[in-house]
Amino acid sequence: MPVEASSSAFREAMSSFPSGATIVTTSDSDGRWWGFTASSFCSVSMDPPLVLTCLANSAQCFPAFAEAARWNIHVLQHRHADLAMRFATRGAAKFDGAGFQPDADGLPFLADVSISLRCATYSKVDGGDHLVLIGRVEEVALGEEMPFVYFRRKFHALPAVEEDAAGRAAGGRVRAPLPPVIELDLGWM
């Protein structure tokens, strides 16, 4: 089926690809903090270590990220669903009471996430109605909890199941039941 710019079929297809949810943060030249929620995030290269994320050209934080030399990527856990919603909402007071602290460069940093990556600009590429930010990863931190998954406009918690060498969960079951669903309709994908 042909795809047009406003194709609901294309939008639905992209929402049917499971991904993690991230919050990407930076600061502008005046030191003001900026951030957005992104499900478009992946590794690009191991040598050098590169990741990418995508930001809508229409986002309020676009000018800050278009000029940014550094940014932080935070891979979220199920308890961060409210933050994911807040950072996806235009005009929201994103950092108020959210627990972000300045990192060594003064950028907003959130501890206690599944993964955090401190990145320096490697490249910025025009991606149609989005800006593709490619960052060179300079620091990595791994948290204790599993990230959640964004699929069909809802967050899904991943089950934390201990498996033996044969891939069986404790008690002999081969796989855990389907994870619970956190019902949130973000509408931004």
C-alpha angles and dihedrals in degrees: 000000000000116000123221128191092261095038113151088198091060092046090050092047092053092048088053092062108090116230140159122262120239139181114216118200139186140148131240128233090276092054094252113149121238133181147161140193115248134183090177099089132127145143117269106181141002095206103065096016104242134171132179137210131175130230126193113246087227094058117119089231094052096103092052094050093041087061099033120118093191140026141170126231119206119193105211135226127216091266089062095064091110091052091049089054093046094050090049092054119093112233096010120142089247102180100038108121092341096124099244117151129190114264124215089286095045094255120138111266128185117204123203097047126130093252133000124192126190108207139189121204113272097164143339118210133189106244103181107264090000138063113230109218113201112191133190106228111232101168134022129193124184121206129208100243129075118252120241126241129236111216130159092352095305135098117240124194116225115230115248101221127165110225130197124225091276091056094253122139120234108288093037098278113143096216138008121249119266113292121255118264124232103212107226123142104204096176091197095107 
